[in-house]
Amino acid sequence: MVDWLIDQQLTISILLLLLIVAERKLIPFVGAKFCYALFAAIPLALIIGNIPEAVKPQLNTEISQYIVALSNGSTMIESSVSWLAIWLLGCGVVIMLCLYSHYQLSLANSLQAVNNLQAQIQLPSALKIYQSDKVASPLLVGLVGQKLILPQNFQQLYSARQLAMIIEHEVCHFQRKDTLCNLIALLLISLFWFNPLIWLGYKSFRRLQEVSCDENVLANKNTKDKIQYGKAMLLSIENSNNQLYTHTHYTEKQTMLKRLNFIKQQQHNKPLVKVAAVALIASLLGGMAVAHEPSSSKAEHVAPITRVEPVYPSAAVEQNLNGSVVLQFDISSAGKVEHVIVINAEPKKVFDNAAKIALRQWQYQSSTHGVKNQLVQLDFVAKGTEKPADLIERIKVTK
């Protein structure tokens, strides 16, 4: 799992940098909705980069075989640092924070249905409006049976026209299923929490989410409506400053400044900029697809130039066990071993960890394209030695 997480970082980081720059620089030229849509490249990149190996032809089915001999006192010392445990801890913390935020949104006991809405706007039949004294600004909650929550004092806070535009903004979130998009974004954060760019990218994503809804609301509005809409935002900020509960991106400071600047800016539609942005991301995704597409020619057999012998696990030493592990791995163009997985082992789960730890430290000769799906078998021999068969290459490793 740790190897997979590390393998995703280069592509994810490049995409996040491009998307963050787009959010900060391109809105006046291509619009917020376009920039928001570009964030779909993140999950798409993960899908393209992780096509199951089962659907790809293996490039190398030749198995190199090595013997690991047991010497007196040879036992395996487990690494004091478990990167998987650290990642799981961080992942758990992120999930707990998300659950705590969800707990804060437990408004069931404070909700009052809004039956007499002054704003003239057509609502989706599946969207119900409530009011609560626990929110300071409009809030859309839930994945199924979503609710639009308004502040308790919304009738005193907003004019009828302002309220209509605010509700139109939230309806835009509802129709685009932004709460589902937010859930996917939080899942990505829980996976890649250790990458600072994922947090910056999430902030850009949420700001674009709000600004793109503003763009949708103000698309056909006159200057007077735009001024009223901006005043409604300022009223929401003032109301949030007077209440303790402000868990919403609607009035988050940087987001609000971005939204107010968007209203003031004159928008210019630049098709060439859109084409360039799409072409850049498409070329990156296309490059990923090509990089993960194995060559049609069979790879030649390769041998390591530096080999680290596995250490016999202490449990196997105590029981005087023999065993074998067959591993599949890739070799990068720099000769580094990557993506080590156990194909078969006998007995199960006894020698796997020792074999993987050693194999990851092997070094091969550098090459232009590297090698995919290399196979190696490590034989752990504790009960003397036997003459190996001549069908495949064997190298005896002595302690």
TORMILUM-585485 format. One line per 10 residues: for each residue x, y, z of C-alpha. Coordinates in nm, 3 decimals. Example, Ala and Ser with C-alpha at 12.3 -4.5 7.8 and 13.67 -1.06 7.14 Angstrom:
# residues 2
1.230:-0.450:0.780; 1.367:-0.106:0.714
This chain:
# residues 399
0.000:0.000:0.000; 0.282:0.240:0.088; 0.451:0.169:-0.247; 0.125:0.246:-0.429; 0.080:0.574:-0.241; 0.433:0.686:-0.325; 0.390:0.584:-0.688; 0.092:0.820:-0.727; 0.266:1.130:-0.593; 0.441:1.263:-0.903
0.133:1.269:-1.125; -0.101:1.387:-0.849; 0.137:1.665:-0.746; 0.180:1.793:-1.103; -0.196:1.796:-1.157; -0.259:1.971:-0.827; -0.004:2.241:-0.908; -0.169:2.304:-1.245; -0.517:2.317:-1.089; -0.410:2.550:-0.808
-0.255:2.786:-1.063; -0.573:2.766:-1.272; -0.787:2.859:-0.970; -0.570:3.158:-0.888; -0.495:3.292:-1.236; -0.734:3.168:-1.504; -1.083:3.252:-1.374; -1.096:3.594:-1.549; -1.009:3.425:-1.880; -1.198:3.094:-1.879
-1.453:3.122:-1.597; -1.489:2.947:-1.262; -1.709:2.664:-1.392; -1.442:2.560:-1.640; -1.168:2.565:-1.373; -1.392:2.368:-1.137; -1.454:2.102:-1.402; -1.078:2.056:-1.447; -1.057:1.902:-1.098; -1.216:1.588:-1.244
-0.865:1.516:-1.374; -0.756:1.401:-1.027; -0.980:1.092:-0.992; -0.942:1.030:-1.367; -0.564:1.020:-1.327; -0.594:0.766:-1.046; -0.818:0.547:-1.261; -0.586:0.564:-1.563; -0.277:0.504:-1.354; -0.421:0.199:-1.177
-0.570:-0.017:-1.449; -0.562:-0.368:-1.302; -0.253:-0.560:-1.400; -0.476:-0.858:-1.479; -0.586:-0.693:-1.805; -0.228:-0.623:-1.916; -0.002:-0.881:-2.083; 0.300:-0.984:-1.880; 0.626:-0.881:-2.036; 0.856:-1.121:-1.860
0.757:-1.469:-1.746; 1.110:-1.595:-1.682; 1.174:-1.659:-1.315; 1.510:-1.592:-1.157; 1.565:-1.812:-0.855; 1.790:-1.752:-0.555; 1.865:-1.961:-0.248; 1.875:-1.802:0.096; 2.076:-2.018:0.336; 2.018:-2.018:0.711
2.331:-1.942:0.915; 2.364:-1.974:1.290; 2.202:-1.683:1.466; 2.047:-1.553:1.144; 1.716:-1.401:1.244; 1.502:-1.127:1.106; 1.483:-0.793:1.285; 1.166:-0.605:1.199; 1.199:-0.241:1.103; 1.130:-0.010:1.395
0.940:0.223:1.164; 0.622:0.100:0.999; 0.532:0.347:0.727; 0.202:0.171:0.676; 0.115:0.224:1.043; 0.206:0.594:1.018; -0.008:0.634:0.707; -0.300:0.453:0.872; -0.267:0.680:1.175; -0.281:0.992:0.960
-0.568:0.849:0.759; -0.756:0.774:1.079; -0.702:1.127:1.211; -0.840:1.279:0.890; -1.144:1.050:0.899; -1.205:1.134:1.266; -1.191:1.506:1.187; -1.443:1.455:0.908; -1.672:1.260:1.139; -1.641:1.531:1.402
-1.739:1.792:1.145; -2.035:1.576:1.048; -2.127:1.548:1.416; -2.123:1.928:1.437; -2.376:1.929:1.154; -2.623:1.723:1.358; -2.904:1.976:1.335; -3.201:1.740:1.357; -3.326:1.875:1.689; -3.304:2.239:1.579
-3.461:2.221:1.233; -3.786:2.396:1.155; -3.948:2.355:0.816; -3.984:2.671:0.607; -4.331:2.667:0.455; -4.386:3.032:0.364; -4.086:3.133:0.155; -4.105:3.486:0.020; -3.841:3.432:-0.248; -3.985:3.354:-0.590
-3.777:3.061:-0.711; -3.855:2.716:-0.849; -3.715:2.451:-0.613; -3.638:2.089:-0.704; -3.905:1.864:-0.554; -3.641:1.658:-0.370; -3.492:1.960:-0.193; -3.655:2.072:0.132; -3.580:2.401:0.309; -3.539:2.434:0.685
-3.423:2.702:0.926; -3.203:2.662:1.231; -3.050:2.881:1.499; -2.727:2.676:1.473; -2.624:2.809:1.133; -2.515:3.159:1.042; -2.531:3.125:0.664; -2.703:2.901:0.406; -2.592:2.539:0.424; -2.666:2.231:0.214
-2.635:1.906:0.411; -2.667:1.535:0.341; -2.600:1.297:0.054; -2.944:1.138:0.037; -3.250:1.345:0.118; -3.051:1.668:0.116; -3.169:1.967:0.316; -3.109:2.337:0.263; -3.064:2.503:0.602; -3.115:2.879:0.637
-3.031:3.093:0.942; -3.316:3.142:1.188; -3.322:3.514:1.110; -3.303:3.481:0.729; -3.618:3.688:0.673; -3.473:3.981:0.867; -3.125:3.928:0.723; -3.200:3.923:0.351; -3.440:4.098:0.116; -3.667:3.883:-0.098
-3.442:3.934:-0.402; -3.126:3.855:-0.209; -3.284:3.542:-0.064; -3.391:3.425:-0.409; -3.035:3.452:-0.542; -2.888:3.284:-0.232; -3.126:2.991:-0.270; -3.044:2.976:-0.642; -2.678:2.942:-0.540; -2.756:2.645:-0.313
-2.980:2.484:-0.576; -2.679:2.494:-0.809; -2.481:2.293:-0.550; -2.773:2.051:-0.523; -2.810:1.994:-0.896; -2.436:1.944:-0.948; -2.424:1.697:-0.657; -2.142:1.892:-0.496; -2.183:1.714:-0.163; -2.087:1.389:-0.337
-1.789:1.564:-0.497; -1.688:1.687:-0.151; -1.702:1.332:-0.017; -1.473:1.210:-0.297; -1.236:1.499:-0.224; -1.225:1.406:0.146; -1.152:1.044:0.057; -0.857:1.161:-0.153; -0.736:1.374:0.138; -0.753:1.073:0.370
-0.540:0.876:0.121; -0.282:1.145:0.045; -0.288:1.348:0.367; 0.093:1.357:0.380; 0.115:1.561:0.057; 0.082:1.936:0.134; -0.047:1.999:-0.218; -0.358:1.789:-0.150; -0.462:2.036:0.121; -0.392:2.341:-0.095
-0.575:2.174:-0.381; -0.875:2.104:-0.160; -0.897:2.471:-0.062; -0.881:2.573:-0.428; -1.145:2.312:-0.510; -1.386:2.443:-0.247; -1.332:2.806:-0.345; -1.399:2.721:-0.708; -1.707:2.530:-0.601; -1.854:2.845:-0.448
-1.737:3.089:-0.716; -1.866:2.867:-0.997; -2.212:2.867:-0.836; -2.192:3.247:-0.812; -2.104:3.251:-1.180; -2.410:3.043:-1.257; -2.637:3.268:-1.046; -2.507:3.595:-1.192; -2.487:3.480:-1.554; -2.794:3.679:-1.664
-2.823:3.928:-1.380; -2.803:4.304:-1.415; -2.568:4.531:-1.221; -2.829:4.603:-0.953; -2.874:4.232:-0.881; -2.498:4.180:-0.866; -2.470:4.458:-0.609; -2.752:4.306:-0.402; -2.586:3.965:-0.422; -2.257:4.111:-0.297
-2.438:4.281:-0.010; -2.600:3.949:0.082; -2.252:3.795:0.111; -2.141:4.074:0.343; -2.454:4.027:0.554; -2.371:3.657:0.583; -2.021:3.741:0.705; -2.158:3.985:0.961; -2.410:3.729:1.081; -2.142:3.459:1.110
-1.927:3.690:1.324; -2.213:3.714:1.573; -2.257:3.338:1.611; -2.033:3.062:1.734; -2.145:2.808:1.478; -2.001:2.899:1.139; -1.914:2.558:0.991; -1.958:2.645:0.625; -1.738:2.743:0.331; -2.002:2.997:0.233
-1.853:3.259:0.466; -1.494:3.135:0.486; -1.276:3.447:0.458; -1.059:3.361:0.158; -1.354:3.210:-0.025; -1.565:3.518:0.036; -1.290:3.752:-0.085; -1.255:3.540:-0.398; -1.629:3.559:-0.458; -1.648:3.935:-0.407
-1.354:3.989:-0.642; -1.525:3.769:-0.898; -1.835:3.990:-0.889; -1.622:4.301:-0.945; -1.405:4.155:-1.221; -1.498:4.179:-1.585; -1.498:3.830:-1.729; -1.341:3.753:-2.067; -1.408:3.431:-2.253; -1.078:3.312:-2.399
-1.136:2.989:-2.597; -0.767:2.949:-2.675; -0.683:2.949:-2.305; -0.945:2.677:-2.249; -0.804:2.470:-2.534; -0.451:2.510:-2.398; -0.558:2.408:-2.045; -0.747:2.101:-2.168; -0.461:2.006:-2.401; -0.206:2.032:-2.119
-0.405:1.811:-1.882; -0.501:1.570:-2.162; -0.137:1.531:-2.262; -0.044:1.457:-1.901; -0.318:1.195:-1.871; -0.226:1.054:-2.211; 0.135:1.029:-2.105; 0.025:0.835:-1.799; -0.173:0.593:-2.014; 0.126:0.535:-2.243
0.361:0.496:-1.947; 0.138:0.227:-1.799; 0.096:0.047:-2.132; 0.345:-0.239:-2.150; 0.566:-0.283:-2.455; 0.458:-0.544:-2.708; 0.802:-0.701:-2.719; 0.914:-0.948:-2.458; 1.167:-0.811:-2.215; 1.507:-0.969:-2.198
1.621:-1.141:-1.884; 1.798:-0.908:-1.645; 2.012:-0.979:-1.342; 2.077:-0.757:-1.039; 2.410:-0.580:-1.001; 2.352:-0.534:-0.628; 2.159:-0.794:-0.432; 2.066:-0.787:-0.063; 2.006:-1.128:0.089; 1.685:-1.174:0.289
1.725:-1.248:0.658; 1.565:-1.564:0.788; 1.252:-1.483:0.996; 1.294:-1.576:1.360; 0.974:-1.784:1.361; 1.108:-1.994:1.072; 1.443:-2.036:1.248; 1.275:-2.167:1.564; 1.073:-2.421:1.364; 1.355:-2.500:1.118
1.126:-2.425:0.825; 1.205:-2.427:0.454; 1.004:-2.219:0.211; 0.984:-2.030:-0.117; 0.844:-1.695:-0.225; 0.771:-1.589:-0.583; 0.757:-1.212:-0.628; 0.661:-0.988:-0.916; 0.813:-0.641:-0.949; 0.903:-0.364:-1.191
1.245:-0.217:-1.258; 1.260:0.156:-1.322; 1.480:0.312:-1.587; 1.723:0.395:-1.306; 1.742:0.027:-1.207; 1.536:0.065:-0.888; 1.295:-0.208:-0.780; 0.932:-0.091:-0.763; 0.582:-0.230:-0.704; 0.686:-0.552:-0.530
0.402:-0.799:-0.480; 0.395:-1.163:-0.370; 0.262:-1.396:-0.641; 0.295:-1.720:-0.450; 0.452:-1.843:-0.129; 0.492:-2.170:0.054; 0.425:-2.168:0.343; 0.197:-1.866:0.334; 0.287:-1.543:0.519; 0.609:-1.681:0.669
0.884:-1.555:0.438; 0.684:-1.290:0.246; 0.791:-0.984:0.445; 1.159:-1.080:0.457; 1.162:-1.140:0.081; 0.995:-0.806:0.000; 1.222:-0.605:0.231; 1.533:-0.749:0.066; 1.407:-0.726:-0.293; 1.324:-0.356:-0.260
1.694:-0.294:-0.192; 1.819:-0.471:-0.505; 1.974:-0.261:-0.781; 1.965:-0.342:-1.153; 2.141:-0.182:-1.445; 1.978:0.135:-1.576; 1.785:0.114:-1.903; 1.583:0.335:-2.133; 1.236:0.212:-2.042; 1.285:-0.019:-1.746
1.125:-0.362:-1.715; 0.770:-0.455:-1.619; 0.646:-0.767:-1.443; 0.983:-0.919:-1.359; 0.961:-1.242:-1.160; 1.198:-1.384:-0.901; 1.180:-1.684:-0.670; 1.362:-1.685:-0.338; 1.416:-2.026:-0.178; 1.473:-2.029:0.198
1.669:-2.344:0.290; 1.723:-2.443:0.653; 1.768:-2.819:0.626; 2.093:-2.853:0.438; 2.131:-2.797:0.066; 2.011:-2.984:-0.240; 2.137:-2.959:-0.594; 1.909:-2.714:-0.773; 1.740:-2.807:-1.096; 1.897:-2.679:-1.417
1.571:-2.557:-1.569; 1.608:-2.202:-1.441; 1.895:-1.991:-1.320; 1.984:-2.035:-0.955; 2.236:-1.839:-0.752; 2.323:-1.966:-0.407; 2.340:-1.690:-0.149; 2.559:-1.760:0.155; 2.557:-1.573:0.481
